[in-house]
């Protein structure tokens, strides 16, 4: 004897329903897994970006320090050159005054000669 068609049909519907439920669970599990992968990726990506930014900052500060040291040396050299220019300017002014005095002395002596 075979089972009545309604029982057989009900059994098939239950079987299909279980399969659909299993598929939905697998899809949900897959989505959860995908979300976990994305979360992990985002976390690792954020860590790498943070590391790279820190490396860039470190490099930038190293360059700043090197440039600062070079500028300090150049500023010291410039200061010495400016000091030397000031000294030479002072000496030139003294020489100019001495020549002006000598010129005046020569002018007076030429006018006093008969």
Backbone atoms as SQL, in Angstrom:
CREATE TABLE atoms (id INTEGER PRIMARY KEY, chain TEXT, resi INTEGER, resn TEXT, atom TEXT, x REAL, y REAL, z REAL);
INSERT INTO atoms VALUES
  (1, 'A', 1, 'UNK', 'N', 0.810, -1.164, 0.000),
  (2, 'A', 1, 'UNK', 'CA', 0.000, 0.000, 0.000),
  (3, 'A', 1, 'UNK', 'C', 0.860, 1.235, 0.000),
  (4, 'A', 2, 'UNK', 'N', 0.344, 2.173, -0.671),
  (5, 'A', 2, 'UNK', 'CA', 1.049, 3.448, -0.731),
  (6, 'A', 2, 'UNK', 'C', 0.332, 4.445, 0.148),
  (7, 'A', 3, 'UNK', 'N', 1.079, 5.428, 0.568),
  (8, 'A', 3, 'UNK', 'CA', 0.454, 6.449, 1.420),
  (9, 'A', 3, 'UNK', 'C', -0.391, 7.370, 0.582),
  (10, 'A', 4, 'UNK', 'N', -1.366, 7.894, 1.195),
  (11, 'A', 4, 'UNK', 'CA', -2.242, 8.805, 0.462),
  (12, 'A', 4, 'UNK', 'C', -1.447, 10.014, -0.041),
  (13, 'A', 5, 'UNK', 'N', -1.849, 10.565, -1.158),
  (14, 'A', 5, 'UNK', 'CA', -1.104, 11.679, -1.758),
  (15, 'A', 5, 'UNK', 'C', -0.980, 12.883, -0.849),
  (16, 'A', 6, 'UNK', 'N', -1.921, 13.148, -0.004),
  (17, 'A', 6, 'UNK', 'CA', -1.845, 14.327, 0.859),
  (18, 'A', 6, 'UNK', 'C', -0.730, 14.189, 1.888),
  (19, 'A', 7, 'UNK', 'N', -0.477, 12.990, 2.401),
  (20, 'A', 7, 'UNK', 'CA', 0.598, 12.771, 3.367),
  (21, 'A', 7, 'UNK', 'C', 1.934, 12.892, 2.661),
  (22, 'A', 8, 'UNK', 'N', 2.032, 12.314, 1.491),
  (23, 'A', 8, 'UNK', 'CA', 3.254, 12.389, 0.703),
  (24, 'A', 8, 'UNK', 'C', 3.563, 13.841, 0.353),
  (25, 'A', 9, 'UNK', 'N', 2.580, 14.578, -0.018),
  (26, 'A', 9, 'UNK', 'CA', 2.740, 15.994, -0.370),
  (27, 'A', 9, 'UNK', 'C', 3.160, 16.787, 0.858),
  (28, 'A', 10, 'UNK', 'N', 2.582, 16.521, 1.987),
  (29, 'A', 10, 'UNK', 'CA', 2.923, 17.217, 3.225),
  (30, 'A', 10, 'UNK', 'C', 4.368, 16.944, 3.608),
  (31, 'A', 11, 'UNK', 'N', 4.786, 15.716, 3.410),
  (32, 'A', 11, 'UNK', 'CA', 6.168, 15.341, 3.709),
  (33, 'A', 11, 'UNK', 'C', 7.122, 16.091, 2.789),
  (34, 'A', 12, 'UNK', 'N', 6.787, 16.221, 1.513),
  (35, 'A', 12, 'UNK', 'CA', 7.616, 16.958, 0.555),
  (36, 'A', 12, 'UNK', 'C', 7.684, 18.425, 0.920),
  (37, 'A', 13, 'UNK', 'N', 6.578, 18.981, 1.327),
  (38, 'A', 13, 'UNK', 'CA', 6.551, 20.392, 1.723),
  (39, 'A', 13, 'UNK', 'C', 7.423, 20.599, 2.959),
  (40, 'A', 14, 'UNK', 'N', 7.345, 19.676, 3.906),
  (41, 'A', 14, 'UNK', 'CA', 8.188, 19.788, 5.101),
  (42, 'A', 14, 'UNK', 'C', 9.662, 19.687, 4.723),
  (43, 'A', 15, 'UNK', 'N', 9.966, 18.791, 3.818),
  (44, 'A', 15, 'UNK', 'CA', 11.345, 18.599, 3.356),
  (45, 'A', 15, 'UNK', 'C', 11.857, 19.868, 2.661),
  (46, 'A', 16, 'UNK', 'N', 11.054, 20.423, 1.798),
  (47, 'A', 16, 'UNK', 'CA', 11.427, 21.661, 1.090),
  (48, 'A', 16, 'UNK', 'C', 11.585, 22.795, 2.092),
  (49, 'A', 17, 'UNK', 'N', 10.695, 22.855, 3.037),
  (50, 'A', 17, 'UNK', 'CA', 10.751, 23.906, 4.050),
  (51, 'A', 17, 'UNK', 'C', 12.048, 23.808, 4.862),
  (52, 'A', 18, 'UNK', 'N', 12.445, 22.588, 5.223),
  (53, 'A', 18, 'UNK', 'CA', 13.699, 22.381, 5.955),
  (54, 'A', 18, 'UNK', 'C', 14.891, 22.785, 5.108),
  (55, 'A', 19, 'UNK', 'N', 14.857, 22.415, 3.840),
  (56, 'A', 19, 'UNK', 'CA', 15.959, 22.775, 2.930),
  (57, 'A', 19, 'UNK', 'C', 16.065, 24.289, 2.771),
  (58, 'A', 20, 'UNK', 'N', 14.915, 24.919, 2.628),
  (59, 'A', 20, 'UNK', 'CA', 14.911, 26.393, 2.507),
  (60, 'A', 20, 'UNK', 'C', 15.466, 27.008, 3.788),
  (61, 'A', 21, 'UNK', 'N', 15.035, 26.479, 4.921),
  (62, 'A', 21, 'UNK', 'CA', 15.521, 26.996, 6.206),
  (63, 'A', 21, 'UNK', 'C', 17.033, 26.794, 6.320),
  (64, 'A', 22, 'UNK', 'N', 17.498, 25.616, 5.901),
  (65, 'A', 22, 'UNK', 'CA', 18.943, 25.346, 5.920),
  (66, 'A', 22, 'UNK', 'C', 19.687, 26.328, 5.010),
  (67, 'A', 23, 'UNK', 'N', 19.142, 26.573, 3.837),
  (68, 'A', 23, 'UNK', 'CA', 19.773, 27.510, 2.912),
  (69, 'A', 23, 'UNK', 'C', 19.809, 28.931, 3.489),
  (70, 'A', 24, 'UNK', 'N', 18.708, 29.339, 4.089),
  (71, 'A', 24, 'UNK', 'CA', 18.646, 30.673, 4.710),
  (72, 'A', 24, 'UNK', 'C', 19.688, 30.769, 5.828),
  (73, 'A', 25, 'UNK', 'N', 19.826, 29.714, 6.633),
  (74, 'A', 25, 'UNK', 'CA', 20.824, 29.706, 7.703),
  (75, 'A', 25, 'UNK', 'C', 22.239, 29.780, 7.122),
  (76, 'A', 26, 'UNK', 'N', 22.466, 29.012, 6.039),
  (77, 'A', 26, 'UNK', 'CA', 23.786, 29.061, 5.395),
  (78, 'A', 26, 'UNK', 'C', 24.074, 30.462, 4.850),
  (79, 'A', 27, 'UNK', 'N', 23.062, 31.067, 4.243),
  (80, 'A', 27, 'UNK', 'CA', 23.228, 32.432, 3.717),
  (81, 'A', 27, 'UNK', 'C', 23.535, 33.398, 4.865),
  (82, 'A', 28, 'UNK', 'N', 22.788, 33.267, 5.953),
  (83, 'A', 28, 'UNK', 'CA', 23.028, 34.134, 7.115),
  (84, 'A', 28, 'UNK', 'C', 24.416, 33.902, 7.718),
  (85, 'A', 29, 'UNK', 'N', 24.817, 32.630, 7.787),
  (86, 'A', 29, 'UNK', 'CA', 26.159, 32.307, 8.276),
  (87, 'A', 29, 'UNK', 'C', 27.219, 32.906, 7.357),
  (88, 'A', 30, 'UNK', 'N', 26.967, 32.798, 6.060),
  (89, 'A', 30, 'UNK', 'CA', 27.903, 33.361, 5.085),
  (90, 'A', 30, 'UNK', 'C', 27.995, 34.886, 5.229),
  (91, 'A', 31, 'UNK', 'N', 26.850, 35.510, 5.438),
  (92, 'A', 31, 'UNK', 'CA', 26.840, 36.968, 5.625),
  (93, 'A', 31, 'UNK', 'C', 27.597, 37.347, 6.897),
  (94, 'A', 32, 'UNK', 'N', 27.388, 36.584, 7.948),
  (95, 'A', 32, 'UNK', 'CA', 28.104, 36.846, 9.197),
  (96, 'A', 32, 'UNK', 'C', 29.601, 36.680, 8.991),
  (97, 'A', 33, 'UNK', 'N', 29.965, 35.632, 8.270),
  (98, 'A', 33, 'UNK', 'CA', 31.377, 35.401, 7.961),
  (99, 'A', 33, 'UNK', 'C', 31.942, 36.555, 7.121),
  (100, 'A', 34, 'UNK', 'N', 31.179, 36.982, 6.117),
  (101, 'A', 34, 'UNK', 'CA', 31.606, 38.118, 5.288),
  (102, 'A', 34, 'UNK', 'C', 31.801, 39.374, 6.139),
  (103, 'A', 35, 'UNK', 'N', 30.872, 39.603, 7.044),
  (104, 'A', 35, 'UNK', 'CA', 30.971, 40.778, 7.922),
  (105, 'A', 35, 'UNK', 'C', 32.214, 40.689, 8.798),
  (106, 'A', 36, 'UNK', 'N', 32.492, 39.489, 9.304),
  (107, 'A', 36, 'UNK', 'CA', 33.689, 39.296, 10.130),
  (108, 'A', 36, 'UNK', 'C', 34.957, 39.554, 9.319),
  (109, 'A', 37, 'UNK', 'N', 34.962, 39.055, 8.083),
  (110, 'A', 37, 'UNK', 'CA', 36.121, 39.285, 7.208),
  (111, 'A', 37, 'UNK', 'C', 36.303, 40.787, 6.960),
  (112, 'A', 38, 'UNK', 'N', 35.213, 41.488, 6.666),
  (113, 'A', 38, 'UNK', 'CA', 35.280, 42.932, 6.410),
  (114, 'A', 38, 'UNK', 'C', 35.723, 43.691, 7.663),
  (115, 'A', 39, 'UNK', 'N', 35.208, 43.293, 8.818),
  (116, 'A', 39, 'UNK', 'CA', 35.608, 43.942, 10.065),
  (117, 'A', 39, 'UNK', 'C', 37.097, 43.742, 10.319),
  (118, 'A', 40, 'UNK', 'N', 37.556, 42.517, 10.101),
  (119, 'A', 40, 'UNK', 'CA', 38.979, 42.209, 10.273),
  (120, 'A', 40, 'UNK', 'C', 39.824, 43.017, 9.279),
  (121, 'A', 41, 'UNK', 'N', 39.385, 43.054, 8.034),
  (122, 'A', 41, 'UNK', 'CA', 40.090, 43.826, 7.008),
  (123, 'A', 41, 'UNK', 'C', 40.158, 45.296, 7.410),
  (124, 'A', 42, 'UNK', 'N', 39.039, 45.834, 7.838),
  (125, 'A', 42, 'UNK', 'CA', 38.992, 47.250, 8.231),
  (126, 'A', 42, 'UNK', 'C', 39.941, 47.516, 9.398),
  (127, 'A', 43, 'UNK', 'N', 39.950, 46.631, 10.357),
  (128, 'A', 43, 'UNK', 'CA', 40.826, 46.791, 11.520),
  (129, 'A', 43, 'UNK', 'C', 42.299, 46.757, 11.091),
  (130, 'A', 44, 'UNK', 'N', 42.657, 45.777, 10.270),
  (131, 'A', 44, 'UNK', 'CA', 44.044, 45.661, 9.817),
  (132, 'A', 44, 'UNK', 'C', 44.423, 46.842, 8.927),
  (133, 'A', 45, 'UNK', 'N', 43.494, 47.251, 8.084),
  (134, 'A', 45, 'UNK', 'CA', 43.742, 48.388, 7.201),
  (135, 'A', 45, 'UNK', 'C', 43.965, 49.661, 8.019),
  (136, 'A', 46, 'UNK', 'N', 43.131, 49.850, 9.030),
  (137, 'A', 46, 'UNK', 'CA', 43.267, 51.018, 9.911),
  (138, 'A', 46, 'UNK', 'C', 44.613, 50.991, 10.626),
  (139, 'A', 47, 'UNK', 'N', 45.019, 49.815, 11.101),
  (140, 'A', 47, 'UNK', 'CA', 46.321, 49.677, 11.756),
  (141, 'A', 47, 'UNK', 'C', 47.451, 50.054, 10.801),
  (142, 'A', 48, 'UNK', 'N', 47.383, 49.544, 9.571),
  (143, 'A', 48, 'UNK', 'CA', 48.433, 49.835, 8.576),
  (144, 'A', 48, 'UNK', 'C', 48.475, 51.321, 8.245),
  (145, 'A', 49, 'UNK', 'N', 47.307, 51.927, 8.065),
  (146, 'A', 49, 'UNK', 'CA', 47.259, 53.357, 7.753),
  (147, 'A', 49, 'UNK', 'C', 47.846, 54.155, 8.917),
  (148, 'A', 50, 'UNK', 'N', 47.503, 53.766, 10.137),
  (149, 'A', 50, 'UNK', 'CA', 48.036, 54.446, 11.317),
  (150, 'A', 50, 'UNK', 'C', 49.549, 54.293, 11.379),
  (151, 'A', 51, 'UNK', 'N', 50.038, 53.089, 11.096),
  (152, 'A', 51, 'UNK', 'CA', 51.489, 52.860, 11.090),
  (153, 'A', 51, 'UNK', 'C', 52.174, 53.710, 10.027),
  (154, 'A', 52, 'UNK', 'N', 51.594, 53.733, 8.840),
  (155, 'A', 52, 'UNK', 'CA', 52.186, 54.521, 7.746),
  (156, 'A', 52, 'UNK', 'C', 52.184, 56.011, 8.091),
  (157, 'A', 53, 'UNK', 'N', 51.106, 56.486, 8.675),
  (158, 'A', 53, 'UNK', 'CA', 51.053, 57.896, 9.080),
  (159, 'A', 53, 'UNK', 'C', 52.132, 58.188, 10.123),
  (160, 'A', 54, 'UNK', 'N', 52.309, 57.281, 11.058),
  (161, 'A', 54, 'UNK', 'CA', 53.334, 57.486, 12.085),
  (162, 'A', 54, 'UNK', 'C', 54.727, 57.484, 11.460),
  (163, 'A', 55, 'UNK', 'N', 54.960, 56.580, 10.508),
  (164, 'A', 55, 'UNK', 'CA', 56.256, 56.553, 9.824),
  (165, 'A', 55, 'UNK', 'C', 56.487, 57.849, 9.058),
  (166, 'A', 56, 'UNK', 'N', 55.428, 58.339, 8.409),
  (167, 'A', 56, 'UNK', 'CA', 55.557, 59.591, 7.669),
  (168, 'A', 56, 'UNK', 'C', 55.850, 60.754, 8.623),
  (169, 'A', 57, 'UNK', 'N', 55.162, 60.775, 9.770),
  (170, 'A', 57, 'UNK', 'CA', 55.429, 61.813, 10.757),
  (171, 'A', 57, 'UNK', 'C', 56.867, 61.742, 11.247),
  (172, 'A', 58, 'UNK', 'N', 57.314, 60.528, 11.570),
  (173, 'A', 58, 'UNK', 'CA', 58.688, 60.347, 12.040),
  (174, 'A', 58, 'UNK', 'C', 59.683, 60.850, 11.003),
  (175, 'A', 59, 'UNK', 'N', 59.444, 60.486, 9.747),
  (176, 'A', 59, 'UNK', 'CA', 60.333, 60.937, 8.669),
  (177, 'A', 59, 'UNK', 'C', 60.290, 62.459, 8.530),
  (178, 'A', 60, 'UNK', 'N', 59.082, 62.999, 8.612),
  (179, 'A', 60, 'UNK', 'CA', 58.916, 64.450, 8.494),
  (180, 'A', 60, 'UNK', 'C', 59.699, 65.147, 9.614),
  (181, 'A', 61, 'UNK', 'N', 59.603, 64.659, 10.841),
  (182, 'A', 61, 'UNK', 'CA', 60.323, 65.280, 11.956),
  (183, 'A', 61, 'UNK', 'C', 61.834, 65.123, 11.793),
  (184, 'A', 62, 'UNK', 'N', 62.256, 63.996, 11.244),
  (185, 'A', 62, 'UNK', 'CA', 63.681, 63.800, 10.978),
  (186, 'A', 62, 'UNK', 'C', 64.171, 64.823, 9.961),
  (187, 'A', 63, 'UNK', 'N', 63.387, 65.023, 8.905),
  (188, 'A', 63, 'UNK', 'CA', 63.750, 66.018, 7.890),
  (189, 'A', 63, 'UNK', 'C', 63.756, 67.415, 8.503),
  (190, 'A', 64, 'UNK', 'N', 62.751, 67.716, 9.336),
  (191, 'A', 64, 'UNK', 'CA', 62.710, 69.020, 10.005),
  (192, 'A', 64, 'UNK', 'C', 63.978, 69.228, 10.829),
  (193, 'A', 65, 'UNK', 'N', 64.375, 68.206, 11.562),
  (194, 'A', 65, 'UNK', 'CA', 65.560, 68.314, 12.410),
  (195, 'A', 65, 'UNK', 'C', 66.814, 68.522, 11.565),
  (196, 'A', 66, 'UNK', 'N', 66.942, 67.744, 10.493),
  (197, 'A', 66, 'UNK', 'CA', 68.104, 67.902, 9.610),
  (198, 'A', 66, 'UNK', 'C', 68.132, 69.299, 9.009),
  (199, 'A', 67, 'UNK', 'N', 66.985, 69.752, 8.510),
  (200, 'A', 67, 'UNK', 'CA', 66.909, 71.088, 7.924),
  (201, 'A', 67, 'UNK', 'C', 67.196, 72.163, 8.967),
  (202, 'A', 68, 'UNK', 'N', 66.682, 71.968, 10.170),
  (203, 'A', 68, 'UNK', 'CA', 66.931, 72.918, 11.248),
  (204, 'A', 68, 'UNK', 'C', 68.411, 73.017, 11.569),
  (205, 'A', 69, 'UNK', 'N', 69.086, 71.872, 11.612),
  (206, 'A', 69, 'UNK', 'CA', 70.533, 71.871, 11.882),
  (207, 'A', 69, 'UNK', 'C', 71.290, 72.580, 10.761),
  (208, 'A', 70, 'UNK', 'N', 70.905, 72.292, 9.514),
  (209, 'A', 70, 'UNK', 'CA', 71.555, 72.946, 8.375),
  (210, 'A', 70, 'UNK', 'C', 71.308, 74.449, 8.409),
  (211, 'A', 71, 'UNK', 'N', 70.069, 74.846, 8.712),
  (212, 'A', 71, 'UNK', 'CA', 69.757, 76.271, 8.779),
  (213, 'A', 71, 'UNK', 'C', 70.551, 76.944, 9.893),
  (214, 'A', 72, 'UNK', 'N', 70.715, 76.262, 11.021),
  (215, 'A', 72, 'UNK', 'CA', 71.471, 76.828, 12.136),
  (216, 'A', 72, 'UNK', 'C', 72.912, 77.096, 11.709),
  (217, 'A', 73, 'UNK', 'N', 73.508, 76.148, 10.999),
  (218, 'A', 73, 'UNK', 'CA', 74.881, 76.331, 10.511),
  (219, 'A', 73, 'UNK', 'C', 74.928, 77.511, 9.550),
  (220, 'A', 74, 'UNK', 'N', 73.995, 77.575, 8.625),
  (221, 'A', 74, 'UNK', 'CA', 73.959, 78.663, 7.640),
  (222, 'A', 74, 'UNK', 'C', 73.726, 80.013, 8.327),
  (223, 'A', 75, 'UNK', 'N', 72.863, 80.036, 9.335),
  (224, 'A', 75, 'UNK', 'CA', 72.618, 81.287, 10.059),
  (225, 'A', 75, 'UNK', 'C', 73.856, 81.745, 10.819),
  (226, 'A', 76, 'UNK', 'N', 74.595, 80.803, 11.373),
  (227, 'A', 76, 'UNK', 'CA', 75.839, 81.159, 12.057),
  (228, 'A', 76, 'UNK', 'C', 76.841, 81.727, 11.057),
  (229, 'A', 77, 'UNK', 'N', 76.934, 81.093, 9.877),
  (230, 'A', 77, 'UNK', 'CA', 77.827, 81.611, 8.835),
  (231, 'A', 77, 'UNK', 'C', 77.390, 83.001, 8.395),
  (232, 'A', 78, 'UNK', 'N', 76.091, 83.196, 8.201),
  (233, 'A', 78, 'UNK', 'CA', 75.570, 84.495, 7.810),
  (234, 'A', 78, 'UNK', 'C', 75.865, 85.540, 8.869),
  (235, 'A', 79, 'UNK', 'N', 75.709, 85.170, 10.126),
  (236, 'A', 79, 'UNK', 'CA', 75.999, 86.089, 11.216),
  (237, 'A', 79, 'UNK', 'C', 77.460, 86.523, 11.184),
  (238, 'A', 80, 'UNK', 'N', 78.364, 85.583, 10.934),
  (239, 'A', 80, 'UNK', 'CA', 79.792, 85.916, 10.848),
  (240, 'A', 80, 'UNK', 'C', 80.062, 86.839, 9.666),
  (241, 'A', 81, 'UNK', 'N', 79.427, 86.553, 8.531),
  (242, 'A', 81, 'UNK', 'CA', 79.614, 87.398, 7.342),
  (243, 'A', 81, 'UNK', 'C', 79.082, 88.799, 7.611),
  (244, 'A', 82, 'UNK', 'N', 77.912, 88.908, 8.225),
  (245, 'A', 82, 'UNK', 'CA', 77.338, 90.223, 8.530),
  (246, 'A', 82, 'UNK', 'C', 78.202, 90.979, 9.528),
  (247, 'A', 83, 'UNK', 'N', 78.724, 90.272, 10.497),
  (248, 'A', 83, 'UNK', 'CA', 79.630, 90.895, 11.470),
  (249, 'A', 83, 'UNK', 'C', 80.877, 91.415, 10.772),
  (250, 'A', 84, 'UNK', 'N', 81.398, 90.606, 9.860),
  (251, 'A', 84, 'UNK', 'CA', 82.577, 91.018, 9.091),
  (252, 'A', 84, 'UNK', 'C', 82.252, 92.222, 8.216),
  (253, 'A', 85, 'UNK', 'N', 81.082, 92.231, 7.593),
  (254, 'A', 85, 'UNK', 'CA', 80.659, 93.371, 6.769),
  (255, 'A', 85, 'UNK', 'C', 80.538, 94.629, 7.620),
  (256, 'A', 86, 'UNK', 'N', 79.982, 94.493, 8.805),
  (257, 'A', 86, 'UNK', 'CA', 79.845, 95.627, 9.716),
  (258, 'A', 86, 'UNK', 'C', 81.223, 96.193, 10.076),
  (259, 'A', 87, 'UNK', 'N', 82.131, 95.299, 10.386),
  (260, 'A', 87, 'UNK', 'CA', 83.488, 95.715, 10.747),
  (261, 'A', 87, 'UNK', 'C', 84.158, 96.413, 9.569),
  (262, 'A', 88, 'UNK', 'N', 84.040, 95.836, 8.369),
  (263, 'A', 88, 'UNK', 'CA', 84.637, 96.451, 7.180),
  (264, 'A', 88, 'UNK', 'C', 83.998, 97.804, 6.876),
  (265, 'A', 89, 'UNK', 'N', 82.675, 97.902, 7.064),
  (266, 'A', 89, 'UNK', 'CA', 81.987, 99.166, 6.837),
  (267, 'A', 89, 'UNK', 'C', 82.506, 100.236, 7.793),
  (268, 'A', 90, 'UNK', 'N', 82.690, 99.845, 9.057),
  (269, 'A', 90, 'UNK', 'CA', 83.214, 100.774, 10.063),
  (270, 'A', 90, 'UNK', 'C', 84.622, 101.228, 9.663),
  (271, 'A', 91, 'UNK', 'N', 85.463, 100.284, 9.250),
  (272, 'A', 91, 'UNK', 'CA', 86.826, 100.622, 8.825),
  (273, 'A', 91, 'UNK', 'C', 86.799, 101.523, 7.595),
  (274, 'A', 92, 'UNK', 'N', 85.881, 101.261, 6.675),
  (275, 'A', 92, 'UNK', 'CA', 85.757, 102.076, 5.470),
  (276, 'A', 92, 'UNK', 'C', 85.330, 103.499, 5.831),
  (277, 'A', 93, 'UNK', 'N', 84.411, 103.632, 6.758),
  (278, 'A', 93, 'UNK', 'CA', 83.976, 104.956, 7.201),
  (279, 'A', 93, 'UNK', 'C', 85.125, 105.705, 7.862),
  (280, 'A', 94, 'UNK', 'N', 85.923, 105.015, 8.683),
  (281, 'A', 94, 'UNK', 'CA', 87.080, 105.645, 9.324),
  (282, 'A', 94, 'UNK', 'C', 88.094, 106.077, 8.268),
  (283, 'A', 95, 'UNK', 'N', 88.336, 105.238, 7.273),
  (284, 'A', 95, 'UNK', 'CA', 89.264, 105.580, 6.197),
  (285, 'A', 95, 'UNK', 'C', 88.727, 106.765, 5.407),
  (286, 'A', 96, 'UNK', 'N', 87.413, 106.785, 5.166),
  (287, 'A', 96, 'UNK', 'CA', 86.801, 107.895, 4.432),
  (288, 'A', 96, 'UNK', 'C', 86.968, 109.201, 5.212),
  (289, 'A', 97, 'UNK', 'N', 86.749, 109.154, 6.531),
  (290, 'A', 97, 'UNK', 'CA', 86.934, 110.359, 7.353),
  (291, 'A', 97, 'UNK', 'C', 88.395, 110.797, 7.343),
  (292, 'A', 98, 'UNK', 'N', 89.309, 109.816, 7.405),
  (293, 'A', 98, 'UNK', 'CA', 90.742, 110.155, 7.385),
  (294, 'A', 98, 'UNK', 'C', 91.103, 110.805, 6.059),
  (295, 'A', 99, 'UNK', 'N', 90.562, 110.267, 4.949),
  (296, 'A', 99, 'UNK', 'CA', 90.841, 110.863, 3.635),
  (297, 'A', 99, 'UNK', 'C', 90.224, 112.256, 3.527),
  (298, 'A', 100, 'UNK', 'N', 89.049, 112.429, 4.064),
  (299, 'A', 100, 'UNK', 'CA', 88.408, 113.745, 4.046),
  (300, 'A', 100, 'UNK', 'C', 89.252, 114.734, 4.840),
  (301, 'A', 101, 'UNK', 'N', 89.762, 114.291, 5.986),
  (302, 'A', 101, 'UNK', 'CA', 90.637, 115.155, 6.786),
  (303, 'A', 101, 'UNK', 'C', 91.909, 115.482, 6.049),
  (304, 'A', 102, 'UNK', 'N', 92.482, 114.519, 5.397),
  (305, 'A', 102, 'UNK', 'CA', 93.704, 114.730, 4.610),
  (306, 'A', 102, 'UNK', 'C', 93.430, 115.686, 3.469),
  (307, 'A', 103, 'UNK', 'N', 92.290, 115.531, 2.801),
  (308, 'A', 103, 'UNK', 'CA', 91.911, 116.418, 1.700),
  (309, 'A', 103, 'UNK', 'C', 91.772, 117.856, 2.206),
  (310, 'A', 104, 'UNK', 'N', 91.118, 117.993, 3.362),
  (311, 'A', 104, 'UNK', 'CA', 90.977, 119.334, 3.937),
  (312, 'A', 104, 'UNK', 'C', 92.348, 119.927, 4.257),
  (313, 'A', 105, 'UNK', 'N', 93.210, 119.085, 4.822),
  (314, 'A', 105, 'UNK', 'CA', 94.571, 119.552, 5.154),
  (315, 'A', 105, 'UNK', 'C', 95.327, 119.976, 3.915),
  (316, 'A', 106, 'UNK', 'N', 95.204, 119.227, 2.835),
  (317, 'A', 106, 'UNK', 'CA', 95.880, 119.581, 1.577),
  (318, 'A', 106, 'UNK', 'C', 95.274, 120.876, 0.998),
  (319, 'A', 107, 'UNK', 'N', 93.997, 121.032, 1.094),
  (320, 'A', 107, 'UNK', 'CA', 93.334, 122.221, 0.565),
  (321, 'A', 107, 'UNK', 'C', 93.781, 123.446, 1.330),
  (322, 'A', 108, 'UNK', 'N', 93.910, 123.335, 2.633),
  (323, 'A', 108, 'UNK', 'CA', 94.352, 124.465, 3.451),
  (324, 'A', 108, 'UNK', 'C', 95.797, 124.814, 3.119),
  (325, 'A', 109, 'UNK', 'N', 96.645, 123.793, 2.991),
  (326, 'A', 109, 'UNK', 'CA', 98.069, 124.056, 2.721),
  (327, 'A', 109, 'UNK', 'C', 98.264, 124.640, 1.315),
  (328, 'A', 110, 'UNK', 'N', 97.414, 124.279, 0.379),
  (329, 'A', 110, 'UNK', 'CA', 97.541, 124.848, -0.964),
  (330, 'A', 110, 'UNK', 'C', 97.073, 126.291, -0.999),
  (331, 'A', 111, 'UNK', 'N', 96.093, 126.634, -0.228),
  (332, 'A', 111, 'UNK', 'CA', 95.608, 128.015, -0.208),
  (333, 'A', 111, 'UNK', 'C', 96.523, 128.908, 0.576),
  (334, 'A', 112, 'UNK', 'N', 97.294, 128.390, 1.504),
  (335, 'A', 112, 'UNK', 'CA', 98.197, 129.220, 2.283),
  (336, 'A', 112, 'UNK', 'C', 99.531, 129.414, 1.578),
  (337, 'A', 113, 'UNK', 'N', 99.853, 128.696, 0.566),
  (338, 'A', 113, 'UNK', 'CA', 101.095, 128.881, -0.188),
  (339, 'A', 113, 'UNK', 'C', 100.935, 130.103, -1.105),
  (340, 'A', 114, 'UNK', 'N', 102.042, 130.981, -1.163),
  (341, 'A', 114, 'UNK', 'CA', 101.951, 132.153, -2.028),
  (342, 'A', 114, 'UNK', 'C', 102.115, 131.879, -3.481);
